[in-house]
């Protein structure tokens, strides 16, 4: 099963110049299926490609309720048992922040925490587990709320190119990630953020599910349009 997923991963890496020889990659691990599948696939990939790179998993604990939510020992055990280097991080909030955070502030805080930790760990690359369905949903959200056919970029550079954000699962459908994750004996994910069911992304997910009934190319079309718009 990993063989077929790696074909899509390698396509994304090749087309968007995601992974380079000598990279040290920080994989943003939420504890869910997508990020743990990504970590596993990037690890397996090292056995069959020319470029050499190292990996470390970074997990930011907490959600919109703040950084003091309980730690998630099953995730730490899973990472340790498989020999992955990892760090557990707590997001740093400003004195003026009020809880619960909205989705935008929470995402900003978590990303800042990841970027700072990646820099401390000597990583020039941060990998996110967004898959093809996430990119299609983002295209739909941008069309609905901003009038733009754009999605999340498979690669984006920050700080004058010193840090590279990559999304190696950009061509991998969520259903394929789900099947692969079932074979990995993953730990149970952390508790779902209470804000999740009210997010715009849940709206996009629901609309897409309705639209693709009888029209299975809807997600592919949105992904293609979003990538074209992002590259323009």
C-alpha positions as CSV (number, residue, x, y, z in Angstrom):
1,X,0.0,0.0,0.0
2,X,2.8,2.4,0.8
3,X,4.3,1.8,-2.7
4,X,1.2,3.4,-4.3
5,X,1.0,6.3,-1.9
6,X,4.7,7.0,-2.4
7,X,4.1,7.4,-6.1
8,X,1.9,10.4,-5.4
9,X,4.2,11.7,-2.7
10,X,7.2,11.5,-5.1
11,X,5.1,13.2,-7.8
12,X,4.4,16.1,-5.4
13,X,8.1,16.3,-4.3
14,X,9.3,16.2,-7.9
15,X,6.9,18.7,-9.4
16,X,7.1,21.2,-6.5
17,X,10.8,20.7,-5.4
18,X,9.8,19.9,-1.9
19,X,12.7,17.7,-0.6
20,X,16.4,18.3,-1.3
21,X,19.5,16.4,-0.5
22,X,20.8,17.3,3.0
23,X,17.4,18.6,4.3
24,X,16.6,18.2,8.0
25,X,12.8,18.1,8.0
26,X,10.5,18.9,11.0
27,X,7.2,17.0,10.5
28,X,4.3,18.8,12.2
29,X,2.6,15.9,14.0
30,X,-0.9,16.6,15.4
31,X,-1.5,13.0,16.4
32,X,-4.1,12.4,13.7
33,X,-3.9,10.0,10.8
34,X,-2.7,12.5,8.2
35,X,0.5,13.7,10.0
36,X,1.4,10.3,11.2
37,X,1.0,8.8,7.8
38,X,3.2,11.6,6.4
39,X,5.9,10.9,8.9
40,X,5.8,7.2,8.1
41,X,5.9,7.8,4.3
42,X,8.8,10.2,4.5
43,X,10.7,7.7,6.6
44,X,10.0,4.8,4.2
45,X,10.9,6.9,1.3
46,X,14.5,7.4,2.5
47,X,15.2,3.7,1.6
48,X,14.6,4.2,-2.1
49,X,15.6,7.7,-3.1
50,X,18.9,9.4,-3.9
51,X,18.6,12.4,-1.6
52,X,19.6,12.0,2.0
53,X,17.5,13.8,4.7
54,X,16.7,13.5,8.4
55,X,13.4,13.7,10.2
56,X,12.1,15.0,13.6
57,X,8.5,15.0,14.7
58,X,7.2,18.2,16.4
59,X,3.9,18.0,18.3
60,X,2.2,21.2,19.6
61,X,-0.1,20.2,22.4
62,X,-3.2,22.2,23.2
63,X,-5.9,23.7,21.0
64,X,-8.3,26.6,21.1
65,X,-8.6,26.1,24.9
66,X,-4.9,27.0,25.3
67,X,-1.6,25.2,25.9
68,X,-2.7,23.6,29.3
69,X,-4.7,20.8,27.9
70,X,-3.4,17.4,29.0
71,X,-0.5,15.8,27.2
72,X,-1.2,12.7,25.0
73,X,1.0,9.8,26.2
74,X,-0.2,7.3,23.5
75,X,1.3,9.5,20.8
76,X,4.6,9.8,22.6
77,X,4.8,6.0,23.1
78,X,4.1,5.4,19.4
79,X,6.8,7.8,18.3
80,X,9.3,6.4,20.8
81,X,8.5,2.7,20.0
82,X,9.3,3.4,16.3
83,X,12.5,5.2,17.0
84,X,11.5,8.7,15.8
85,X,13.2,11.7,17.2
86,X,10.4,14.0,18.6
87,X,9.7,17.1,20.7
88,X,6.5,18.0,22.5
89,X,5.8,21.8,22.4
90,X,3.5,24.2,24.2
91,X,2.4,27.3,22.3
92,X,3.4,30.6,23.8
93,X,0.5,33.0,24.1
94,X,0.7,36.7,24.5
95,X,-0.6,38.3,27.7
96,X,-3.5,39.9,25.8
97,X,-4.8,36.6,24.4
98,X,-8.2,35.5,25.7
99,X,-9.4,31.9,25.6
100,X,-10.8,30.1,23.8
101,X,-8.8,31.3,20.7
102,X,-10.6,31.6,17.4
103,X,-9.4,29.3,14.6
104,X,-7.2,31.9,13.0
105,X,-5.4,32.9,16.2
106,X,-5.0,29.3,17.2
107,X,-3.5,28.3,13.8
108,X,-1.1,31.4,14.0
109,X,0.1,30.5,17.4
110,X,0.7,26.8,16.6
111,X,2.5,27.7,13.4
112,X,4.8,30.2,15.2
113,X,5.6,27.6,17.8
114,X,6.5,25.1,15.1
115,X,8.7,27.5,13.1
116,X,10.6,28.5,16.2
117,X,11.1,24.9,17.3
118,X,12.2,23.9,13.8
119,X,14.8,26.6,13.8
120,X,16.1,25.5,17.3
121,X,16.3,21.9,16.0
122,X,18.4,23.0,12.9
123,X,15.6,22.2,10.5
124,X,15.3,24.2,7.3
125,X,12.0,22.5,6.3
126,X,8.7,22.0,8.0
127,X,6.3,19.4,6.6
128,X,2.5,19.5,7.0
129,X,0.2,16.6,6.4
130,X,-2.4,18.4,4.3
131,X,-3.7,16.0,1.6
132,X,-5.4,16.5,-1.7
133,X,-8.9,16.8,-0.1
134,X,-7.6,19.6,2.2
135,X,-6.3,21.5,-0.8
136,X,-9.6,21.1,-2.7
137,X,-11.5,22.3,0.4
138,X,-9.3,25.4,0.7
139,X,-10.0,26.2,-3.0
140,X,-13.7,26.1,-2.3
141,X,-13.4,28.2,0.8
142,X,-11.3,30.8,-1.1
143,X,-13.9,30.9,-3.8
144,X,-16.8,31.3,-1.4
145,X,-15.3,33.8,1.0
146,X,-12.6,35.6,-1.0
147,X,-13.6,35.2,-4.7
148,X,-10.2,33.6,-5.5
149,X,-9.4,30.2,-7.0
150,X,-6.4,29.5,-4.8
151,X,-5.3,26.8,-2.4
152,X,-2.5,26.1,0.0
153,X,0.8,26.1,-1.8
154,X,2.6,22.7,-1.9
155,X,5.8,24.7,-1.1
156,X,6.2,28.1,0.4
157,X,9.4,29.8,1.6
158,X,9.8,32.1,4.7
159,X,12.4,34.4,6.1
160,X,14.3,34.9,2.8
161,X,14.3,31.2,2.0
162,X,15.8,30.1,5.4
163,X,12.6,28.0,6.2
164,X,10.6,26.0,3.7
165,X,7.1,24.8,4.3
166,X,6.1,21.7,2.3
167,X,3.0,19.6,1.8
168,X,4.2,16.2,0.4
169,X,0.7,14.7,0.5
170,X,-0.7,17.3,-1.9
171,X,-1.7,14.7,-4.5
172,X,-2.7,12.0,-2.1
173,X,-6.5,11.6,-1.6
174,X,-7.8,11.4,2.0
175,X,-9.4,8.0,1.4
176,X,-5.9,6.6,0.5
177,X,-4.4,8.1,3.7
178,X,-7.2,6.6,5.7
179,X,-6.6,3.1,4.3
180,X,-2.9,3.4,4.9
181,X,-3.4,4.7,8.5
182,X,-5.6,1.7,9.3
183,X,-2.6,-0.5,8.5
184,X,-0.2,1.4,10.8
185,X,-1.8,0.6,14.2
186,X,-1.8,4.3,15.1
187,X,-2.4,5.6,18.6
188,X,-5.8,7.2,19.3
189,X,-5.8,10.9,18.3
190,X,-5.9,13.6,20.8
191,X,-9.4,14.9,21.8
192,X,-11.0,17.0,19.0
193,X,-10.9,20.7,19.5
194,X,-14.4,22.0,20.6
195,X,-14.2,24.7,17.9
196,X,-13.7,22.2,15.1
197,X,-17.3,21.5,14.3
198,X,-18.1,25.2,13.9
199,X,-15.2,25.9,11.5
200,X,-15.4,27.0,7.9
201,X,-13.5,23.9,6.9
202,X,-16.4,21.7,8.2
203,X,-18.7,23.7,5.9
204,X,-16.4,23.1,2.9
205,X,-16.2,19.4,3.8
206,X,-20.0,19.1,3.9
207,X,-20.5,21.0,0.6
208,X,-18.0,18.9,-1.2
209,X,-19.6,15.6,0.0
210,X,-22.9,16.8,-1.3
211,X,-21.5,18.1,-4.6
212,X,-19.6,14.9,-5.5
213,X,-22.7,12.8,-5.3
214,X,-22.9,11.7,-8.9
215,X,-20.0,14.1,-9.8
216,X,-16.8,12.3,-8.6
217,X,-14.5,14.8,-10.3
218,X,-15.5,17.7,-8.1
219,X,-12.5,17.4,-5.8
220,X,-10.0,16.8,-8.5
221,X,-11.3,19.9,-10.4
222,X,-11.1,22.1,-7.4
223,X,-7.5,20.8,-6.6
224,X,-6.4,21.5,-10.2
225,X,-8.0,25.0,-10.2
226,X,-6.6,25.9,-6.8
227,X,-3.0,24.9,-7.8
228,X,-3.2,26.8,-11.0
229,X,-4.5,29.9,-9.2
230,X,-1.8,29.6,-6.5
231,X,1.0,29.3,-9.1
232,X,-0.3,32.3,-11.1
